Amino acid sequence: MKEKNSNLEFAGDVLTIASGTIISQIIAALAIPIVTRIYSAESYGTYSLFVSIITIIGSVATLKYELSIALPEKDEEAVNQLYLSIIISFLFSFILFMLLLIFKSLLLKFFDQALISFLLFLLPLSFFVIGVNYSLNYWNTRKRNFLNISINKISKEAIKDAFQLIPVLFGMVNGVFLIYSEFLGWLISTLIFYKNSLSQITRKFSEKIVINKNDLVAGFKKYIKFPKYSAFTVFINNFAIQTPIFLISLYYSKAYAGEFAISNNILRIPLTFIGNSIGQVFYQRASNVRRDSKKIKSLVRETTLNLLYFGAFPTLFLAFFGKESLILLLGKKWEIAGSITQILSPWLLFNFISVPISTLVGLFEKQEFGLIFNIILIITKFLSIYIGFIMNDFFLGMVLFSISGSLLYFAFSLLLCSIVGLSPWAFLQDIIKLVIKTLPFIFLLIIVKILNINEYLKLGLAMFFTIISFVIYLRDNKLISDLFLNSKFMQKIFPKKEK
């Protein structure tokens, strides 16, 4: 009975966190078609640069001391680690503010002169606020306040999107408002997060918080491994993701950076919606069977196979109709973003496969593999975009980016399989089977593509065939059935046949 209750609690916690992610992503997805019709690609490119900077730097503003909040046995020590993280975040941000004052010419390489004066203050403030938010996130994780975490995710996205749209009511459409909206989203949601967390940080709202200097110093020394090892790894991981925005802005233009950013944001929606959900379930199952060689091999192969099929249909649809889809969704002026989406569709598939099972790196203590992979990823991204620049062909850079990224994520997936002793040949066999099984679907898409009919009708037919093929696959899929089809609502729509 206790084990059953524990499983129910675990499922409830996962559902609470997942719901926050899903709702926040739905809000973001609904806002994108509106935002793209209001702001230009150049404005969105400038905004994306700002987001990339605060994402990379903000993620290490605490020097990753927030990871230590969950470790102490006593809450008193954990509270000290919470405020140690916040203090370090403040000092870190202040030091960077001073450095920005000295080396502000570096910002001119990416931002207009008119933006520099307020970015000098807004960037360090953003680093600090993000550091506080991350610290509160781990405090609430410790206390199993997953509802607070979900509210934080939703409020951050909702506030940001609201501030992006409000200026339109007053006829003040300016790219600067996109940057302000990001900062205000972080700031206000963090203040709400802190207020919601305060009742557990102190016994009463009116009780004074006492921070012991000696305890702070002791905690700093005790968990020194986090800044030594985790901070660098997290920095590299985030830099690997955000690198293209910097490179495209530097070698091409902010307009191209904006087109890429919109395409990338849309492509990452399925990674967040589906990939993270499958990754959570996979990690929980893998943790339970990691010492059973046969079971862990079976789980990894089953998961990769399902990820292949689950990602294949939308990827193929985007490969054939990504351009038309984004023009319909975002407007005619985002045609380049549509072309980028088509080019990056193979990259999306292999990224989608590797991300959920990448938790094997930590589970089997092979963090060095992840670090090496991200360093190589940064190098190949740079080379791809730079070759396109010297050849004066942006789309060549995108093609090289997609090919190199696809091959790297494919190789990383093979490496992840080898960690558990699964033969790479088994993974290759699964890909061959996938190609054979999806041939009828590919054939249908080709026919629709060459039909001489209205573009909207053509797009509708392609979407119809994609959904039908997807549903046929879902009917007989065990892993996806566990995640989605066991709900009463889905069982009414797709009743299982009795054997």
N, C-alpha and C positions, 0 to 999 in steps of 0.2 A: 504493500500500500504506500509506504514511504517513497519507494522508487518511482511508483506511478505518479505520485504527487510532485516529486522532483522533476519528472519529465514534463508534466503539465506546466510547472512553473517555468522551466526552460523554454518550452514552446511559446508560453505567454510573453516572456521577455524578448524572444526573437521577433515575435509578431509585433510587439510594441515598437521596437527599434525599426523594424522593416516598414511599418506603417508610416513612421515619420519620414523615412527616406522616400517612400513611394509618393506620399502626399506632396512633399517639397518638390520632387521631380515633376509631378503633374502640374503644379503651379508654374514651374520653370518652363515646361513644354507649352503650356497655354499662353504664356507671356511672349515667347519667342516670335510667333507670327505678328504680334502687335508691335513689338520693339523694332523688328526689322523693317516694318513699314514706316516707322517714325524716324529712325536714325540711319545715317549713311554707313557704308562699309568702313570708311576711314574713321568715323567716330567710334564704331564698334571695335576697330583695330586698336585704337588708343586705349579704350576701356579694357580690352583683353590683355594688353601689355601691363596695365596697372594690376589686374587680377593675377596675372602670372607672377609678378614681383611679390605681391603680398602673400600669395600661396606658398612660394618657395621659401621666403624669408620668415614669414609668420609661423610656418610649421616647425621651425627650430628656434623660435624666439625664447622658449623656456629652456633651451638646451636639452630638451626631452626629459626634464625632471618631472613633468606631469605623469610620466609612466610609473614613477615611484609611489604615487598616491595610493594605488591599490595594494601595495605590498605590506605595509606595517600591520601588525596584529591589532594595535590600539588606535582608536580614532584620534586621540590627542596627537600622536606622531603623524598621522595622515594629514591632519589639519595643518601642522607645521610644514609638511611637504607641499601642500596646496599653496600656502602663502609664500613658501620659498620659490615655487614655480612662477608665481605672480611677480615677486620682487625681481627675480632674474629676468623676466620678460620686460619689466620696466627699465632695468639697467641696460639690457641688450638694446632696447629700442632707443634709449638716450644716446648710447655710444654710436649707433648707426646714424642718428640725427646729426651728431657732430661730424661724422665722416662724410655725410651727404653735403654738409655746409662746405667742407674742404674740397670734395671732389664732385661738386654739382655739375661740372662740365660733362661728366659721364651720362647724366640724364638727358643732355642735349642730343645725344646720339639716337635717342628713342622718342623723346617728347619735344613739343614745341616750346619755345622760350616763354610763351605766355603761361604755360602750365607749371613751370619749374617752381615758382615762388610758393604756390600752395601745396605742391607735391612734397616739398622739403619738410613740411609739417604733417601732411596727411599720411605719407608712407610710414614714418615711425609710429604715429598714433595707431595706424592699422596693425602694425606688427604687435604692438602692446595689447590691443583689444583681442586679436586672434589668440595670442598667448594665454590671456585670461580665459577665453572661451574654451580652449583645449584643456586647460587645467580644471575648469568646472566640469567638463565632460567626463574626465577620469574620476573626479570626486563623486559624481552622480552614478558612474558605473560601479564604484566601490559600494555605494549605498543601495544599489539596484533600483535607483530612481530613473528607470528607462523612459518613463513618461516625460520627465523633465528634458531628457535628451531629445526626444521626438518633438516636443514643443519648441525647443531651441532651433532645430533644423527647419521646421515649418515656418516659424516666425521670421527667421533670417531671410528665407526665400521670399516670403510674402511682403515683408517690409522693403526689401530691395526692389522687387518688381513694382510695388506701389510708387516708390520714389522715382522709378524710371518713367512711369506713365503720368504722374501728377503734373509735371511741367507743361505737358501738352495742353492741359486745360487752360493755361495762361499764355499759350502761344510762345513758350520759351524752349524751343527744341534746340538743345545744344549737347554735344558729346560730353561736356564736362559733367552734366547731370548724371550720366551713366557711372562715372567714377564716384561722385558723391553718393549715389544710391547704393553702391557696393559697400562703402564705408559705413553709411548709416544703417544698412542691413546688419552688418557685424556689430556695430556699437549698440543699437537698441536691443537686438536679440540677446546680446551678452548681458546687458543691464537686467533684462527680464530673467535670464538664466541665473544670474547672481541672486536676485531677489527670491526666486523659487528655491534656490539651494541654501539660502541663509538659515532657514529654520533647522537644518541639520548640521550646519557648521557651528552654530551656537544653540544652546538649549532653548533660548528665548530670543526674540528679535531685539529686545532691549539689552541683552547681555553683552558686555564688552568682550571683544575678541583679544585674547592675550597671546602674543607671539613671543616665544622665548628665543633670544639671540643665540644662546649656546646650543639649543636644539636645532636651530636653523643651520648652524655651522656643522653640527654633527651629521645632520641629514645630507648636507652638501657633500661631505666626505664619504659617507656611507654608500651613497648611490652615484658615485663619481663615474661609474662605467657608462651611465646613460649618455652624458655629453661626450665621452670618449669614443663610443662606438655607435650608439643609436642615432645621434644627431647627424652624423656624417651620412649614414645610410639613408635616413629620411630625406636629407637635403638632395642627395643624388637621385633618389626615386622621383621626387617632385620636379627636379631640374630636367630629368629625362622626359617627363610628360610635357613640361612647359617650353622646352627648347625651341620647337618650331615657331612659336609666336615671336620670340626674340630674333631668330634668324631671318624670318620672312620680313619683319619690320626693318631689319638692318640692311638686307640685300635687295629687297623689292620695294614695298611700300606698306603703309598702315592699312590701306584699302585691301590689299591682298591678305594682310594679317587678319583683318576683320572677316573676309570671306572664308579663310581657313578656320578661324575660331568658331564661326557659326556652324560650319560643316562638322567640325570636330565635336562641338557641343551636342549636336543632334545625333551623331554616331555613338556618342557615349551614353545616350539615354538607355538603350538596351543593356549596356554593360552595367549600369547602375540598377535598373529595374530587375533584370533577370539574372545577370552574372553574379551580382552580390548575394542575391537570395539563394541561388544554387551553391555559391561558395560557402555560405553560412551552414547550410545543411551538410555539405561535403566535409567541412572542417569538423563538425560535430561527430559525423560517422567515422571519419578517418582517425580522430582522436581515440575512439573506442576500439578500433581494430588495427591500430598501427603496429602492434606486436605480432599480429597474425599475418604472416607473409601471404598466404593464399587469399585471405579476405581483403587485404589492402590492395593487392593486385587487381582483384575482381572489381573492387569499388572504383579504383582509378580508371580502369578500362571502361567500365559502365558509364562513369561520369563523362569522360572525354568523348565517348561515342555519342552520348545524348547531347552534349554541348555542340558537337559537330553538326548533328541533324537539326538541333534547335536553332543554330545560327545560320545554317545553309540557306534556308528559304528567304528570310529577310535580306540576307547578303546578296543573293542572286537577284532579288527584286531591285535592290539599290544599284547593282552593277548594270542592269539594263535600263532602269527608269528612275535613277536617283536624281538626275537633272530635272526631268519633268516634275517629279514629286516636290522638289524644293522650290521650283518656280511657282507651283500651285500653292504651296504652303506659305512661302515667304514673300513672294512677289517677283516680278520680272527682273528687277535690278540685282537679284541674288543668283543670277544664272551661273556665274563663276563658282559660287559655293556648291551649286548642283553638280557641276562638272567635277569638282574636287571630291564630292561624295561618291560619285561613280568610281573614280580612280582609287579611292581609299577603301572600297568595299572588301577586297581580299584581306587587307590589313585588319579590318574590323573582325572578320571571321576568326583569324588566328589569335588576335588579341582576346576575343571573347572566350576562346577555348582555354587559353593559358591562365587568365586572371583568376578564375575560381579555384583551380588546382594549384596555384602558386603558393597556397598556404602550406604545401608540403615542405617548402624550403625551411620554414620556421619549425614545423612539426618534427622534422628529422635533423634539425640544427645544421642546415646547409646554407646559412645566410651568405656565405662568400659567393655562392652561385648567383644569388640575386643581385649582389653588388657588381660582380663582373658583367652580368647581363646588362644592367642599366648603363654601365660605362660604355660598353660596346654600342648600345642603343643610341646614346648621345652622339658618339663618333659617326655612326652611319647616318643619323639624321642630319648632322652638320654637312657631311660629304654630299648627301643627296641634294640638299637645298643649295649648297655652294656650287655644285656642278651645273645645276639649272641656271644659277646666276651667271657663271662665266660663259655658258652657252646662250645666254639671253633668252631663256625659255622657262617660264615659271612652271608650266604643266609638265615639262620633262623632269623638273625637280620633284614634283608631286608623284610622278610615275615611279621614279627611283626611290622615293620615300616609301611608297606603298610596297614595292617589290622587296626592298631591303628589310622593312619592318615585318612583312609577312614571313619572310624566310627566317628572321631572327626569332619571332614568336613561335614559329613552327619548330625550330631547333630547341628552343627553351621548353616547349611541350614534350619533346622527345627526352630531354634531360630530366624533366620532372617525372616522366614515366620510369626512367632508368633508376631514379632514386629509390623506388619501391621494388626494383628488380624486374619491372615489366619490359619485355622486349620491344625495342623501337619498331621492329617489323610488325608487331601487333597493331601499333598505331597507324603505320603505313597501310596495312590491310584495311583498317577501318576507313581510311580516306578513300581508298580505291572503291570500297563498297558504297561509300557516300556518292562518289561520282557516278557510279552505275545506277544507283537508285534515284538520283535526281535528274538523270538524263531526260525522262519524259517531261519533267517540269521545265528544264532548260529549253527543250524543244518547243513547248507551248509559249514561253516567253519570246523566243525568236520569232515565232509566227505572229504573235501580237505586235512585236516591234516593227515588222515589215508590212503590216496591214495598212492599207491606204484609207484610214478612217479618222474621225475627229480625235484630237490628242487626248481630250478628257475621257472619251469613251475607251480609247486605247489604255489609258492609265487605269481606268476602272476595271477593265478586263484583266489586266495584269495583277491588280490587287485581289480580284476575285479568285484567280487561279492560285495565287500565293496563299491566301487564307484556306482554301480547300485543301491544298497539299499539306499545309501545316496541321490542319485538324485531323487529316487522315493519319499523319505521323503521331500526333498526340494520343490518338485512340489506343494505340498498342504500346505506349511508352511507360515503363515502370517508374523511373525516377521522376519524370515530369508529372506523371499521374499522382505520385506521392505529394508533390508540391502544389498542384493546381486542381486536379480533377477529383479529389476526394471530398471537396466541399459539397454540401447539399445542393447548392445552386448549379454547379457544373454537372452533378450527377443527373439532375433533371433534364439538362440539355443534351448530355451524352451518356445515356444509361448504358452500363456495361452489360454485355451479353452473358447470359448464364451458360456455363459449360456443362 
